[in-house]
Amino acid sequence: MWSIIFKVFGYIFFRHIAFFVVLYTTDKAVKMVQSSDLRNREDWFMFLWLFGLPVLLEFLIIGLPMGYGLNKLSNSNRVYIYVLFLVLFVVEFLFSNWIYGTQSAFIKTGISVVLFLVLFWKRIF
């Protein structure tokens, strides 16, 4: 169970990194955070609030149910687990839409689905 949880946490972290790389390369208005921008405690707090908190919340809201579903996946309950994954991706879209906006939510959800299928292909099918 713990190995699945760590893999799901790595998936969520990698997904955020990939999402921000796509945002930085496609949108010219997005500014990269430099180490010189983080000068005092308030800057570090804001950095962790904007980048660390969403990862933690998504792990709690999406990652733990996803890890549970991947752990309990068997032939008898496959349909229920697929519905769980679909609901989790819808929740992720709504969460991303609330934080980043509609266009970025579509990008993030697309990255999430592709990475999910790539990383957990053997376990799902």
Helices and strands as residue ranges (DSSP letters): H 2-26, G 35-37, H 41-47, I 48-52, H 53-58, I 59-63, H 64-71, H 78-100, H 102-119, H 121-124
